[in-house]
Amino acid sequence: MGKALMVQGTSSSVGKSVLVAGLCRLFFQEGVRVAPFKSQNMALNSFATPDGLEIGRAQAVQAEAAGLPPSADMNPILLKPEGDARSQVVVSGRVWGTLSAAEYQARKEEFWPVAEASLRRLMATFDLVLIEGAGSPVEMNLKAHDIVNMRVARAAPAPVLLVADIDRGGVFASLVGTLELLEPEERALVAGIIVNKFRGDLALFRSGLEFLERRTRKKTLGVIPWIEDLGIAEEDSQNLAAAPARPGGDLLSVVVVKLPHIANFDDFDPLARRPGVALRYVDRPDALGTPDLLILPGTKTTRADLAFVRARGLDRAIQSYAGRGGAVLGICGGYQMLCQRLDDPEGAEGDPGSVSGLGLLPGVTRYAPEKATVQVEGRVQASRGLFADAHGLPVSAYEIHVGRTDPSASPAFCIRDQSGPHVDGQVSEDGWIAGTYFHGLFANVDFTEAMLSALARRRGLALAANGARVDPYDRLAGILREHLDVDLLRQIAGV
């Protein structure tokens, strides 16, 4: 049986997911067979495993850092918020049902054996399992039915690293308060403290570190600096800023509509990091402007978010922009919105019924209760407009969606997946309006460069070169090696 090491935080968004990814790569570099685990994740960013199961995107990222294909055991319980304090519950990679927050709390114990079994399988297979907690381990109103923090640490058993975000302030109160609220046997599991997201002169924080070690009697493993442009997918859509475009007329402007239930928004990270591209998120018509490319992203609740688009007047703004020759790309739920109609006869997304789409592409989407979760390989079939320079290029991607769209225009891609060869998406007659179910599309560098080339040529721009990037996991692991006591880390982990 392998070892386990757990990372918990004093609150949400202290950097647990990124830290676990970095530790996965650090131990992977040292030849340790390491795997990530999070018993329960709440996120709209999800990923399809090679065997067609669904897990949180963060655990897929951590698996990649560990050099592994993702598996459902890495995230056995996934909660996907749907609004009105309700979430779709995905168990062992399959949709289990939809519960309100109160219903889920009342039934949590039913899911613990599933989570524990997944943890045991991973520990039986790998040298080290890096476990991520959720939120805070001392949410006293939820602690009695905990299945993601200290209960997991006790079950493994796993020493715990407690992480706090100094950038948000109150780091001493959050660390000391968290430890004080833990039960004595839980406090004993905390093997060390990590201070994350530090800016400024570390010398001015030395006395603070001395206070923490004196007050908590816990060793501080290190202080991790604030890291700019890390290049690892964010898990929380609250971090998406509806910021103004960067200045510079030689930049390609890409606008993503910030839907209330936007999902898999890390699709757009390669564009945001690309030199010569200015990407921004907007949720109001007056912020739309005249971009080179407008993207309607994926969403957990397509019909509800389409209603939001209409209520904000974004539908008219998008249609007007497209009517002036603007380039529009819809991904997954955004693709469904671009078409003529969405039929939901069984109420897969609320009350049964039909709703009109934006009408920028032909075709009708029909919902069914079954969700498609699949990885795909294919080639670009379209040969005009957005995809004029990408025709024939290979792409790999993944699909996570409810509903099938009957395409009436030219297909965007020809693909092969578990069901055999078929086509995906469609493009308009001039090729400047397109839709696809593919997530992860822009991670295909050759495809993305070809698409940007077509947009730049349309504007008469010479697109800046896309320089080689350092592997973000190697970079993160290097930062952790520099700022953590790695010898103590190995000792705590037992490897």
C-alpha positions as CSV (number, residue, x, y, z in Angstrom):
1,M,0.0,0.0,0.0
2,G,1.4,3.4,-1.0
3,K,1.6,6.5,1.1
4,A,-0.6,9.6,1.1
5,L,0.0,13.3,1.6
6,M,-2.9,15.8,1.9
7,V,-3.1,19.5,1.1
8,Q,-5.8,21.4,2.9
9,G,-6.4,25.2,2.9
10,T,-7.7,27.7,5.4
11,S,-10.3,28.7,2.8
12,S,-11.3,28.3,-0.9
13,S,-9.0,29.7,-3.5
14,V,-5.8,29.6,-1.5
15,G,-4.1,27.7,-4.3
16,K,-4.6,24.1,-3.2
17,S,-5.2,22.8,-6.8
18,V,-2.2,24.4,-8.3
19,L,0.0,23.4,-5.4
20,V,-1.0,19.7,-5.7
21,A,-0.3,19.9,-9.5
22,G,3.2,21.3,-8.7
23,L,3.8,18.6,-6.1
24,C,2.7,16.0,-8.6
25,R,5.3,17.1,-11.0
26,L,8.0,17.5,-8.3
27,F,7.6,13.9,-7.1
28,F,7.1,12.7,-10.7
29,Q,10.5,14.2,-11.6
30,E,12.0,12.3,-8.7
31,G,10.8,8.9,-10.0
32,V,7.9,8.6,-7.5
33,R,4.8,7.0,-8.9
34,V,2.4,9.7,-7.8
35,A,-1.4,10.2,-8.4
36,P,-3.8,13.0,-7.4
37,F,-7.1,12.5,-5.5
38,K,-10.0,14.8,-4.5
39,S,-12.9,12.9,-3.1
40,Q,-15.5,15.7,-3.8
41,N,-15.0,18.6,-6.2
42,M,-17.5,21.4,-7.0
43,A,-16.7,22.9,-10.4
44,L,-18.1,23.6,-13.8
45,N,-14.8,22.8,-15.4
46,S,-14.7,19.1,-16.1
47,F,-12.9,16.7,-18.3
48,A,-13.5,13.4,-20.1
49,T,-11.3,10.5,-19.2
50,P,-10.0,8.1,-21.9
51,D,-12.8,5.6,-20.9
52,G,-15.5,8.2,-21.3
53,L,-16.0,9.2,-17.7
54,E,-16.3,12.7,-16.2
55,I,-14.1,14.3,-13.5
56,G,-13.1,17.7,-12.4
57,R,-10.7,19.6,-14.7
58,A,-8.3,20.3,-11.8
59,Q,-7.7,16.6,-11.2
60,A,-7.1,16.0,-14.9
61,V,-4.5,18.8,-14.8
62,Q,-2.9,17.2,-11.7
63,A,-2.9,13.8,-13.5
64,E,-1.1,15.4,-16.5
65,A,1.5,16.9,-14.1
66,A,2.0,13.4,-12.7
67,G,2.4,11.9,-16.2
68,L,-0.8,9.9,-16.0
69,P,-4.0,9.6,-17.9
70,P,-6.9,10.9,-15.7
71,S,-9.3,8.4,-14.1
72,A,-12.6,8.6,-12.3
73,D,-10.9,7.4,-9.1
74,M,-9.0,10.7,-8.9
75,N,-12.3,12.6,-8.4
76,P,-15.1,10.1,-7.5
77,I,-17.7,12.8,-6.7
78,L,-18.1,15.9,-8.8
79,L,-20.8,18.6,-8.1
80,K,-21.7,20.8,-11.1
81,P,-23.8,23.8,-9.9
82,E,-27.0,24.4,-11.9
83,G,-28.3,27.5,-10.1
84,D,-30.9,27.8,-7.3
85,A,-28.6,26.0,-4.9
86,R,-28.8,22.8,-6.9
87,S,-26.1,20.7,-8.4
88,Q,-25.8,17.8,-10.8
89,V,-24.0,15.0,-8.9
90,V,-21.5,13.0,-10.9
91,V,-20.4,9.8,-9.1
92,S,-17.5,7.6,-10.4
93,G,-17.7,9.5,-13.6
94,R,-21.4,9.1,-14.4
95,V,-24.3,11.4,-13.8
96,W,-26.1,10.2,-10.6
97,G,-28.8,12.9,-10.4
98,T,-29.5,16.4,-9.3
99,L,-29.8,17.5,-5.7
100,S,-30.3,20.7,-3.7
101,A,-27.6,21.7,-1.3
102,A,-29.8,20.6,1.6
103,E,-30.5,17.2,-0.1
104,Y,-26.9,16.6,-0.8
105,Q,-25.9,17.4,2.8
106,A,-28.5,14.9,4.0
107,R,-27.3,12.2,1.7
108,K,-23.6,12.7,1.9
109,E,-22.9,9.6,3.9
110,E,-24.2,7.5,0.9
111,F,-21.2,8.8,-1.2
112,W,-18.4,8.3,1.4
113,P,-17.9,4.5,0.6
114,V,-17.5,5.4,-3.1
115,A,-14.8,8.0,-2.3
116,E,-13.0,5.8,0.2
117,A,-12.9,2.9,-2.3
118,S,-11.4,5.1,-5.0
119,L,-8.7,6.3,-2.5
120,R,-7.9,2.7,-1.6
121,R,-7.5,1.7,-5.2
122,L,-5.1,4.6,-5.9
123,M,-3.1,3.9,-2.8
124,A,-2.8,0.2,-3.8
125,T,-1.5,1.2,-7.2
126,F,0.8,4.2,-6.6
127,D,3.8,5.0,-4.3
128,L,2.2,8.3,-3.2
129,V,-1.3,9.8,-3.5
130,L,-1.5,13.6,-3.2
131,I,-4.9,14.4,-1.8
132,E,-6.5,17.8,-2.2
133,G,-9.1,19.1,0.3
134,A,-11.9,21.5,-0.3
135,G,-12.6,24.9,1.2
136,S,-11.8,24.9,4.9
137,P,-11.6,21.8,7.2
138,V,-13.3,23.9,9.9
139,E,-16.6,24.9,8.3
140,M,-18.4,24.0,11.6
141,N,-21.9,23.8,10.0
142,L,-20.7,21.2,7.5
143,K,-18.0,19.4,9.5
144,A,-20.2,16.6,10.9
145,H,-20.7,15.2,7.4
146,D,-17.2,15.9,6.0
147,I,-16.1,13.6,3.2
148,V,-13.4,15.7,1.7
149,N,-11.1,17.1,4.4
150,M,-10.1,15.6,7.8
151,R,-12.2,12.5,7.3
152,V,-10.1,11.7,4.2
153,A,-6.9,12.4,6.1
154,R,-7.8,10.1,8.9
155,A,-8.9,7.3,6.5
156,A,-5.7,7.3,4.5
157,P,-4.1,8.1,6.9
158,A,-2.3,11.1,5.5
159,P,-0.2,13.9,7.1
160,V,-1.7,17.3,6.2
161,L,0.0,20.4,4.8
162,L,-2.1,23.5,5.7
163,V,-2.0,26.3,3.1
164,A,-3.0,29.9,3.6
165,D,-3.2,32.7,1.0
166,I,-1.3,35.7,2.3
167,D,-2.3,37.9,-0.6
168,R,-5.9,38.2,0.7
169,G,-4.7,39.2,4.2
170,G,-5.4,37.8,7.6
171,V,-2.9,35.0,7.2
172,F,-2.1,34.7,10.9
173,A,-5.7,34.6,12.0
174,S,-6.7,32.1,9.3
175,L,-3.9,29.7,10.2
176,V,-4.1,30.0,13.9
177,G,-7.9,30.0,13.9
178,T,-8.1,26.9,11.6
179,L,-5.7,24.9,13.9
180,E,-7.6,26.0,17.0
181,L,-10.9,24.8,15.6
182,L,-9.6,21.4,14.7
183,E,-10.1,18.5,17.1
184,P,-6.9,17.5,18.9
185,E,-6.5,14.3,16.8
186,E,-7.0,16.3,13.6
187,R,-4.6,19.0,14.7
188,A,-2.0,16.2,15.2
189,L,-2.3,15.3,11.6
190,V,-1.2,18.7,10.4
191,A,2.5,18.2,9.7
192,G,3.4,21.6,8.3
193,I,2.3,25.0,7.1
194,I,2.7,26.6,3.7
195,V,2.2,30.3,3.1
196,N,1.1,30.9,-0.5
197,K,1.0,33.9,-3.0
198,F,3.5,36.1,-1.2
199,R,4.5,39.5,-2.7
200,G,7.3,41.7,-1.6
201,D,10.4,41.4,0.6
202,L,10.5,38.1,2.4
203,A,12.9,39.5,5.0
204,L,10.0,41.6,6.3
205,F,8.0,38.4,6.9
206,R,10.6,36.5,8.9
207,S,9.2,37.6,12.3
208,G,5.8,36.5,11.0
209,L,7.1,33.0,10.3
210,E,8.8,32.8,13.7
211,F,5.4,33.8,15.3
212,L,3.6,31.1,13.4
213,E,6.0,28.3,14.4
214,R,6.0,29.5,18.0
215,R,2.2,29.9,18.2
216,T,1.2,26.8,16.3
217,R,4.1,24.5,17.1
218,K,4.0,23.5,13.4
219,K,6.9,23.7,11.0
220,T,6.6,26.1,8.1
221,L,7.7,24.4,5.0
222,G,8.1,27.6,3.0
223,V,6.7,30.7,1.5
224,I,5.6,30.4,-2.1
225,P,5.7,33.7,-4.1
226,W,3.0,35.1,-6.2
227,I,3.4,33.6,-9.7
228,E,2.5,35.6,-12.8
229,D,1.1,33.9,-15.9
230,L,1.6,30.4,-14.6
231,G,-0.2,28.8,-17.6
232,I,-2.2,26.2,-15.6
233,A,-5.9,26.1,-15.8
234,E,-8.0,28.1,-13.3
235,E,-10.8,26.2,-11.5
236,D,-12.9,29.1,-10.4
237,S,-14.8,31.3,-12.9
238,Q,-14.8,34.1,-10.4
239,N,-11.2,34.7,-11.5
240,L,-12.3,35.6,-15.0
241,A,-12.0,39.4,-15.2
242,A,-14.3,41.3,-17.5
243,A,-11.3,43.6,-18.1
244,P,-10.9,46.1,-20.9
245,A,-8.8,45.1,-23.9
246,R,-5.1,45.7,-23.8
247,P,-4.0,48.7,-25.8
248,G,-2.4,48.4,-29.2
249,G,-3.9,48.4,-32.6
250,D,-1.7,45.5,-33.8
251,L,-3.3,43.1,-31.5
252,L,-6.0,40.6,-32.5
253,S,-9.1,41.2,-30.2
254,V,-10.9,38.1,-29.0
255,V,-14.1,38.5,-26.9
256,V,-15.6,35.6,-24.8
257,V,-19.1,36.1,-23.6
258,K,-19.0,35.6,-19.8
259,L,-22.1,33.4,-19.2
260,P,-23.4,32.9,-15.7
261,H,-22.7,29.2,-15.8
262,I,-19.7,29.3,-18.1
263,A,-17.9,25.9,-18.1
264,N,-14.5,24.7,-19.3
265,F,-13.3,28.3,-19.6
266,D,-9.7,27.1,-19.6
267,D,-10.5,26.4,-23.3
268,F,-9.3,29.9,-23.9
269,D,-6.1,30.0,-21.8
270,P,-3.9,29.3,-24.9
271,L,-5.5,32.4,-26.6
272,A,-5.0,34.6,-23.5
273,R,-1.3,33.6,-23.3
274,R,-0.7,34.1,-27.0
275,P,1.5,37.1,-27.9
276,G,-0.4,39.4,-30.2
277,V,-3.8,38.4,-28.9
278,A,-5.9,40.5,-26.5
279,L,-8.6,38.3,-24.9
280,R,-11.3,39.7,-22.6
281,Y,-14.6,38.5,-21.1
282,V,-17.8,40.6,-21.5
283,D,-21.3,40.3,-20.1
284,R,-22.9,43.5,-21.5
285,P,-23.6,44.6,-25.1
286,D,-21.9,47.9,-24.6
287,A,-18.6,46.1,-23.8
288,L,-18.6,44.0,-26.9
289,G,-17.0,46.4,-29.3
290,T,-15.8,45.1,-32.6
291,P,-13.5,42.2,-31.9
292,D,-11.8,40.1,-34.5
293,L,-13.4,37.0,-33.0
294,L,-16.4,36.6,-30.7
295,I,-16.7,33.3,-28.8
296,L,-19.8,31.9,-27.2
297,P,-18.4,29.4,-24.6
298,G,-19.6,26.2,-23.1
299,T,-22.1,26.3,-20.2
300,K,-23.6,23.9,-17.7
301,T,-27.1,25.3,-18.4
302,T,-27.5,26.3,-22.0
303,R,-31.1,27.2,-22.0
304,A,-30.8,29.3,-18.8
305,D,-27.7,31.1,-20.1
306,L,-29.4,31.7,-23.4
307,A,-32.2,33.4,-21.5
308,F,-29.5,35.6,-19.8
309,V,-28.0,36.5,-23.2
310,R,-31.5,37.6,-24.3
311,A,-32.2,39.5,-21.1
312,R,-29.0,41.4,-21.4
313,G,-29.6,42.3,-25.0
314,L,-26.4,40.3,-26.0
315,D,-28.4,38.3,-28.5
316,R,-29.1,41.4,-30.6
317,A,-25.5,42.6,-30.3
318,I,-24.1,39.3,-31.4
319,Q,-26.5,39.0,-34.3
320,S,-25.7,42.6,-35.4
321,Y,-22.0,41.9,-35.1
322,A,-22.4,38.7,-37.2
323,G,-24.5,40.6,-39.7
324,R,-21.6,43.0,-40.3
325,G,-19.3,40.1,-41.2
326,G,-17.9,39.4,-37.7
327,A,-16.3,36.1,-36.9
328,V,-18.2,34.0,-34.4
329,L,-17.3,30.7,-32.8
330,G,-19.6,28.7,-30.6
331,I,-18.2,25.9,-28.4
332,C,-20.5,23.2,-26.9
333,G,-23.4,25.1,-25.3
334,G,-22.4,28.2,-27.2
335,Y,-22.6,26.1,-30.4
336,Q,-26.1,25.1,-29.5
337,M,-27.1,28.7,-28.9
338,L,-25.9,29.7,-32.4
339,C,-28.3,27.3,-34.1
340,Q,-32.0,27.6,-34.9
341,R,-33.7,25.8,-32.0
342,L,-33.1,23.8,-28.8
343,D,-35.6,21.1,-28.1
344,D,-35.8,19.6,-24.6
345,P,-38.8,17.2,-24.6
346,E,-37.8,15.3,-21.5
347,G,-36.7,18.4,-19.4
348,A,-33.0,17.5,-19.3
349,E,-32.3,21.2,-18.5
350,G,-35.4,22.3,-16.6
351,D,-39.0,22.2,-17.7
352,P,-39.7,20.4,-21.0
353,G,-40.0,22.6,-24.0
354,S,-38.3,24.3,-27.0
355,V,-36.6,27.6,-27.3
356,S,-35.3,29.5,-30.4
357,G,-31.5,29.9,-30.8
358,L,-29.7,32.9,-32.2
359,G,-30.3,31.6,-35.8
360,L,-26.7,32.2,-37.0
361,L,-26.2,28.6,-38.0
362,P,-28.8,26.1,-39.2
363,G,-29.6,22.9,-37.3
364,V,-31.6,21.9,-34.3
365,T,-30.3,20.6,-30.9
366,R,-32.4,17.8,-29.2
367,Y,-31.6,17.1,-25.6
368,A,-31.7,13.7,-24.0
369,P,-30.9,12.6,-20.4
370,E,-27.7,10.8,-21.4
371,K,-24.5,12.9,-21.3
372,A,-21.7,12.5,-23.9
373,T,-18.3,12.3,-22.3
374,V,-15.6,11.3,-24.8
375,Q,-12.1,12.1,-26.0
376,V,-11.9,12.5,-29.8
377,E,-9.3,12.7,-32.5
378,G,-10.0,14.3,-35.9
379,R,-9.1,16.7,-38.7
380,V,-10.4,20.0,-39.8
381,Q,-12.8,19.5,-42.7
382,A,-13.9,23.1,-43.2
383,S,-11.8,25.0,-45.7
384,R,-13.0,28.6,-45.6
385,G,-13.3,31.6,-43.3
386,L,-12.1,30.9,-39.8
387,F,-10.7,27.5,-40.8
388,A,-9.3,28.5,-44.3
389,D,-5.7,28.0,-43.1
390,A,-6.5,25.0,-40.9
391,H,-8.0,22.6,-43.5
392,G,-6.7,19.1,-43.0
393,L,-4.9,19.7,-39.7
394,P,-5.2,17.1,-37.0
395,V,-6.9,18.0,-33.7
396,S,-7.5,16.2,-30.4
397,A,-10.2,17.4,-28.0
398,Y,-12.9,16.2,-25.6
399,E,-16.7,16.5,-25.5
400,I,-18.9,16.9,-22.4
401,H,-22.5,17.8,-23.3
402,V,-26.1,16.8,-23.2
403,G,-27.9,16.9,-26.5
404,R,-27.1,16.3,-30.2
405,T,-27.2,18.9,-32.9
406,D,-28.4,18.0,-36.3
407,P,-26.1,19.9,-38.6
408,S,-27.5,21.4,-41.8
409,A,-24.4,23.3,-43.0
410,S,-20.9,22.1,-43.9
411,P,-19.3,20.2,-41.0
412,A,-16.3,21.7,-39.2
413,F,-14.5,18.6,-38.4
414,C,-14.3,14.9,-39.3
415,I,-13.5,12.8,-36.3
416,R,-13.1,9.3,-34.9
417,D,-14.1,8.4,-31.4
418,Q,-15.5,5.4,-29.5
419,S,-18.5,5.3,-31.8
420,G,-16.5,5.4,-35.0
421,P,-16.0,8.0,-37.8
422,H,-18.5,10.9,-38.1
423,V,-18.5,14.7,-38.3
424,D,-18.7,17.5,-35.7
425,G,-19.9,21.1,-35.8
426,Q,-20.7,23.2,-38.8
427,V,-19.6,26.4,-40.5
428,S,-21.6,29.0,-42.4
429,E,-21.5,29.6,-46.1
430,D,-18.7,32.1,-45.9
431,G,-17.0,30.2,-43.0
432,W,-16.9,33.1,-40.5
433,I,-19.5,31.6,-38.2
434,A,-18.7,28.2,-36.8
435,G,-19.8,25.9,-34.0
436,T,-18.3,22.8,-32.5
437,Y,-18.7,20.5,-29.4
438,F,-14.9,20.3,-29.0
439,H,-13.4,21.4,-25.7
440,G,-9.6,21.9,-25.6
441,L,-9.6,22.9,-29.2
442,F,-7.1,25.7,-28.8
443,A,-4.6,23.4,-27.1
444,N,-3.9,22.2,-30.6
445,V,-1.1,24.7,-31.4
446,D,-1.1,24.2,-35.2
447,F,-4.8,24.6,-35.4
448,T,-4.8,27.7,-33.2
449,E,-2.0,29.3,-35.2
450,A,-3.8,28.7,-38.5
451,M,-7.1,30.2,-37.1
452,L,-5.3,33.3,-35.8
453,S,-3.5,33.6,-39.2
454,A,-6.8,33.8,-41.0
455,L,-8.0,36.4,-38.6
456,A,-4.8,38.4,-38.9
457,R,-4.8,38.3,-42.7
458,R,-8.4,39.6,-42.6
459,R,-7.2,42.6,-40.6
460,G,-4.1,43.1,-42.6
461,L,-1.9,42.4,-39.6
462,A,1.4,40.5,-39.2
463,L,0.8,38.3,-36.2
464,A,3.6,38.4,-33.6
465,A,5.6,35.2,-33.4
466,N,4.5,32.6,-30.8
467,G,7.7,31.9,-28.9
468,A,8.4,28.6,-27.2
469,R,7.0,28.3,-23.7
470,V,8.5,26.5,-20.7
471,D,6.4,23.6,-19.6
472,P,4.2,25.1,-16.9
473,Y,4.4,22.1,-14.6
474,D,8.2,22.0,-14.8
475,R,8.2,25.7,-14.0
476,L,5.9,25.3,-11.1
477,A,7.9,22.4,-9.7
478,G,11.0,24.5,-10.0
479,I,9.5,27.3,-8.0
480,L,8.3,24.8,-5.3
481,R,11.9,23.3,-5.1
482,E,13.3,26.8,-4.6
483,H,10.9,28.0,-1.9
484,L,9.9,24.8,0.0
485,D,12.0,22.6,2.3
486,V,12.0,19.7,0.0
487,D,13.9,17.4,2.4
488,L,11.3,18.0,5.0
489,L,8.6,17.5,2.4
490,R,10.0,14.1,1.5
491,Q,10.2,13.2,5.1
492,I,6.6,14.1,5.8
493,A,5.4,12.3,2.7
494,G,7.4,9.2,3.6
495,V,9.0,8.7,0.2
